[in-house]
Each structure stands twice: as C-alpha cells, then as structure tokens.
Amino acid sequence: MYTMFAAGDGAEVAKSAMETVIAAMTDVFTLSGTVVTEITKQPILLFCLAAGLVPVGIGIFARLKNAARG
C-alpha cells in the first residue's frame, strides 16, 4: 500500500510520479470521451442525458435570475 523509496534522486522520483499522474489523467479523459461518444450514438441514452441536464440548467437560470434582482 505504501511505497518506500530508498536513498536516491528525489527529482527522479517526482518526475516518475508526475508521469504516472499524467498518464492516468490521459486514460480518464480517453475513457470519458469514449463514454460520451457511445451515449451520443444511442438516441435513448442521449435523451436520458439531456433529461438529466435540464433541471441543472433550470436551477442555474433561477439562481442567475435571483442574483440579478439583488
């Protein structure tokens, strides 16, 4: 669970850790893109996605309207 590093170059360890994080982020964005592509290919899934986002848009609009009133 815990990774122990022996005495060595700390910069090399940090570089390796950063490369790992960047690779993981790339994988997450690739997976997200694949999921969105598959959802938009299916009309029923696209409708469910849109139906889930409509209340969010209404809520944002209501907050903006109330903020404009002061």
C-alpha positions in Angstrom: 0.0 0.0 0.0 2.8 2.4 0.9 5.7 2.8 -1.4 9.1 3.3 0.2 11.9 4.9 -1.7 15.5 4.2 -0.8 18.0 7.0 -0.8 18.2 8.3 -4.3 17.5 11.2 -6.5 14.3 12.9 -5.3 13.8 14.7 -8.6 13.7 11.4 -10.4 11.0 10.1 -8.1 9.0 13.3 -8.5 9.4 13.0 -12.3 8.2 9.4 -12.3 5.2 10.2 -10.1 4.2 13.1 -12.3 4.5 10.9 -15.4 2.2 8.4 -13.7 -0.4 11.1 -12.8 -0.3 12.5 -16.4 -0.7 9.0 -17.9 -3.7 8.3 -15.5 -5.3 11.6 -16.4 -4.9 10.8 -20.1 -6.6 7.4 -19.6 -9.5 9.1 -17.7 -10.1 11.7 -20.4 -9.9 9.0 -23.1 -12.5 6.9 -21.2 -14.7 9.9 -20.7 -14.6 10.7 -24.4 -15.4 7.1 -25.3 -18.4 7.2 -22.9 -19.8 10.4 -24.3 -19.3 9.1 -27.9 -21.2 6.0 -27.1 -24.0 7.9 -25.3 -24.5 10.3 -28.2 -24.7 7.3 -30.7 -27.8 5.9 -28.8 -30.9 8.2 -29.0 -32.4 6.8 -25.8 -29.3 7.3 -23.8 -28.9 10.8 -25.3 -32.5 11.6 -24.3 -31.7 10.4 -20.7 -28.6 12.5 -20.6 -30.5 15.6 -21.8 -33.3 14.9 -19.4 -30.9 14.8 -16.5 -29.2 18.1 -17.5 -32.5 20.1 -18.0 -33.0 20.5 -14.2 -29.4 21.7 -13.8 -30.0 24.4 -16.4 -33.2 25.5 -14.8 -31.5 25.7 -11.4 -28.7 27.8 -12.9 -31.2 30.1 -14.6 -33.2 30.6 -11.4 -30.1 31.4 -9.4 -29.0 34.0 -12.0 -32.4 35.5 -12.1 -32.4 35.8 -8.3 -28.9 37.3 -8.3 -30.0 39.9 -10.9 -32.8 41.0 -8.6 -30.3 41.7 -5.8 
